[in-house]
Amino acid sequence: MTTGTCMNDPVTLRPLRRDDYPALAGMLRRMWYADPATSEACARRLATIDLHHCLSCSTIATVAECGGEVVGMILARVDADASFGRSTPLNRHVRRVMYEALPLPFSAEGRRGIRDALNMVAVDARLMRGLTGRYDAEIVLFLVDERQRGRGVGRALFDHVMRRFRAGGVRRYFLFTDTTCDVGFYDHRGLTRVREEATSHVDGTSDTYYLVEGEAQKRRTRLEDADGRRRRRSSGEYDHALGRRLPARTCDPYRREC
């Protein structure tokens, strides 16, 4: 499937493959683990853990290619499609996380990475408190190569997942994001920031974390509701909004000639 453009090349979406793992982990490392205090080897390990943790709880995994290069990915979970529900089985991604995490406790930078990851889990849990069961799906990870932003890659990936959500009967979905990401993208797409939490770091910087929700099913406009009512009225169908059966009519009352 081809949707959108990337400079002069089309953006092609396809299912994620195992041979994409190194490129995707590298993208994660450059964007979220490029800490000068962390060695490249440790940053690569942390990014690999992050990627496989997200894969372990996803039922949709799609990448964007442009000019033969992977330039973005989106991972999502539709709860109706997830046999594991809210818990995650010991699948190969979980085993990969465990394998990559083994050396981390034996170095200061590794322990710092573990601490940061646990802090993120705690923030997400606080943002989600009391909302269990509210959502049908989650966008687990949404990432576009920073060199390709503004070229339609993110839009193509997001639209693809919305189509998958609608096909799966998803009504309401959520995602976690923060001020290090392009939060404005979600505002532009009509999503709502439900909760937020500001967090300060030891280096004096701070970030704000958000729980954002959206509706996958298109909302009917007042005009569409009226149009549907006209169709039901012509056949004498039951109108659930009005709570009664509409009398059959031989013409459209909204047209001038009726």
Phi, psi and omega in degrees: 000136181238121179218124178094176179227155178226096191057241181261000181255146178287153174270120180252127177260140178206163177297145178293139178244163181298326181286359174275345187306311182300317181294320181289320176296323177296321177296317177299317181299314181296325188271322188237352183233021180273059179271125180302335181277357182245131179294158181297323180296316179291320179298320178295322179294316180296320179294322178295319177298314180301312181300311184287331173298315179295320178296328184294337182240030181242148174246351177233129179219108185231140176242158175250132176246143176216120182062032180080004182245138176286121185238004178182164177206157173219129177243137182214162178229126170259117187300327180294336180266352186263108181295338182272355180061230181274347178263158184246127179286171179278068180275181186295333178289320176296319178296324178293321176300313181297318180296313182292332183278345185306315183282346189300319182295348186265009176219153181297318181291328177292317178295324177295321178296319177298315181298317179297319180295318179294324177297320178296319178299319180294319178298313180300320180295321179293320179295329185271354188302129177082001183249009180300131181090354181284333189244153178261345186200165178222139166273108189281316181209130181225116189218132176233133177308128185300338178283347184247007182291147181084009183244015175091001182292310180298318180299317180297316180295315182295316179299322179299314181292324177298321177295319178295319178299312181297319179296331180270005178078018180289132176261303184235137181227169180218169173203159173255140176210177180205179187287353173278352180253176179274077182297329180300334177301317181289324175300316181296328180276003175087013177282163184243133174280108186277316181218160177211156178213125178272137182228133178261146181251165184294338180274007177092351178275168179215154177225157174244129181255143185233145162258120185242139179232156179213168178248125182281325181280134181296130177287138178282134177278167179300323179293320178294322177298318179295321180295318178296323179293324178297319180294320179291324181297323182293337182251001179072030182284164177282131180259109183291331179292321180270343179075026180204164176278133180278135178294139179293140179232155181267354179216169181272116183291347181271355178267149186300326187282356180276000000 
